[in-house]
Amino acid sequence: MTNKRQLPTALSVVSLVFLVLGFIALIQMVYGAMGGSLRFQFNVFGFWIYFGLRRFSTGWRTCALVLIWVQLIVMPIAIVFSITSGFLPSAIVDLAIFFLELWMYRVLTRPDNRSLFYDELEVPTLSH
């Protein structure tokens, strides 16, 4: 017996954001390689995260959360750097990305969405 779970709209949007980030990372990697610079972009995992979130894979949800956590740490530093360097437009973009990442984190950690990634008996509980 299979349990068909409906993909919530917000979770679908989060997965699409990761897919777009994956394409951007791939383009940056190819463009850099053509210029003689080989740089790995972690956002290239967005391709797999996209499909993993849509399949309710706990592993790819964890990977998505790790990438979001890294961004939530890096973006405030980038914002401060942009402001102190006089690049206000860049700071505004960084701030928008920071709030997008916060929203994505919230979508992935909301109890109703989180429970989609676990069978009923596997749902982790927080004990106090």
C-alpha positions as CSV (number, residue, x, y, z in Angstrom):
1,M,0.0,0.0,0.0
2,T,1.5,3.4,-1.0
3,N,0.9,6.6,0.8
4,K,0.5,9.4,-1.8
5,R,1.5,12.7,-0.2
6,Q,0.6,16.0,-1.7
7,L,3.4,18.5,-2.3
8,P,2.5,21.7,-0.5
9,T,2.9,24.9,-2.6
10,A,5.5,26.4,-0.3
11,L,7.6,23.3,-0.4
12,S,7.3,23.2,-4.2
13,V,8.5,26.8,-4.4
14,V,11.5,26.0,-2.1
15,S,12.4,23.1,-4.4
16,L,12.2,25.4,-7.4
17,V,14.5,27.9,-5.8
18,F,17.0,25.2,-5.3
19,L,16.7,24.2,-8.9
20,V,17.3,27.8,-10.1
21,L,20.3,28.0,-7.8
22,G,21.6,24.8,-9.2
23,F,21.4,26.2,-12.8
24,I,23.0,29.5,-11.7
25,A,25.8,27.5,-10.0
26,L,26.4,25.4,-13.0
27,I,26.5,28.4,-15.3
28,Q,29.0,30.1,-13.0
29,M,31.2,26.9,-12.9
30,V,31.2,26.5,-16.7
31,Y,31.8,30.2,-17.2
32,G,34.7,30.2,-14.7
33,A,36.2,27.0,-16.3
34,M,36.1,28.7,-19.7
35,G,38.1,31.6,-18.1
36,G,40.6,29.2,-16.6
37,S,39.3,29.1,-13.0
38,L,37.9,25.9,-11.6
39,R,35.7,26.7,-8.7
40,F,33.1,24.3,-7.2
41,Q,29.8,25.9,-6.3
42,F,27.9,24.0,-3.6
43,N,24.6,25.3,-4.9
44,V,25.0,22.9,-7.8
45,F,23.5,20.4,-5.3
46,G,20.3,22.3,-6.0
47,F,19.5,19.9,-8.9
48,W,19.4,16.9,-6.6
49,I,17.8,18.8,-3.7
50,Y,15.0,19.8,-6.1
51,F,14.2,16.2,-6.9
52,G,14.8,15.0,-3.3
53,L,12.4,17.5,-1.8
54,R,9.8,16.5,-4.3
55,R,10.3,12.9,-3.4
56,F,10.2,13.7,0.3
57,S,13.8,12.4,0.8
58,T,15.0,13.0,4.4
59,G,18.6,13.1,3.2
60,W,18.1,15.8,0.6
61,R,16.0,17.8,3.1
62,T,18.9,17.7,5.5
63,C,21.3,18.7,2.7
64,A,18.9,21.6,1.9
65,L,18.9,22.7,5.5
66,V,22.7,22.6,5.7
67,L,23.0,24.8,2.6
68,I,20.5,27.2,4.1
69,W,22.3,27.3,7.4
70,V,25.6,28.2,5.7
71,Q,23.8,31.0,3.8
72,L,22.2,32.3,7.0
73,I,25.7,32.5,8.5
74,V,27.4,34.0,5.4
75,M,24.8,36.5,4.3
76,P,25.0,38.8,7.4
77,I,28.8,38.9,6.9
78,A,28.3,39.8,3.2
79,I,25.7,42.5,4.2
80,V,28.1,44.1,6.6
81,F,31.0,43.9,4.1
82,S,28.8,45.5,1.4
83,I,27.6,48.3,3.6
84,T,31.2,49.1,4.9
85,S,32.5,49.0,1.3
86,G,29.9,51.4,0.0
87,F,28.0,48.8,-2.1
88,L,24.5,49.5,-0.9
89,P,22.7,47.9,-3.9
90,S,24.7,44.7,-3.1
91,A,23.7,44.9,0.5
92,I,20.0,45.2,-0.4
93,V,20.2,42.1,-2.7
94,D,22.1,40.2,0.1
95,L,19.4,41.2,2.6
96,A,16.7,40.0,0.3
97,I,18.5,36.7,-0.1
98,F,18.9,36.4,3.6
99,F,15.1,36.8,4.1
100,L,14.4,34.3,1.3
101,E,16.7,31.8,3.1
102,L,14.9,32.4,6.4
103,W,11.6,31.7,4.7
104,M,12.9,28.6,3.1
105,Y,14.2,27.4,6.5
106,R,10.8,28.0,8.0
107,V,9.1,26.0,5.2
108,L,11.4,23.0,5.6
109,T,11.1,23.0,9.4
110,R,7.4,23.6,9.8
111,P,6.0,20.5,11.6
112,D,3.4,19.8,8.9
113,N,6.0,19.9,6.1
114,R,8.7,18.1,8.2
115,S,6.3,15.2,8.8
116,L,6.0,14.7,5.1
117,F,9.6,13.4,5.1
118,Y,9.0,10.7,7.7
119,D,6.7,7.8,8.2
120,E,4.4,8.2,11.1
121,L,6.5,6.1,13.4
122,E,9.8,7.9,12.4
123,V,8.8,11.5,13.0
124,P,11.5,12.9,15.4
125,T,10.1,14.5,18.5
126,L,11.7,17.1,20.7
127,S,11.8,16.0,24.3
128,H,11.9,18.7,27.0
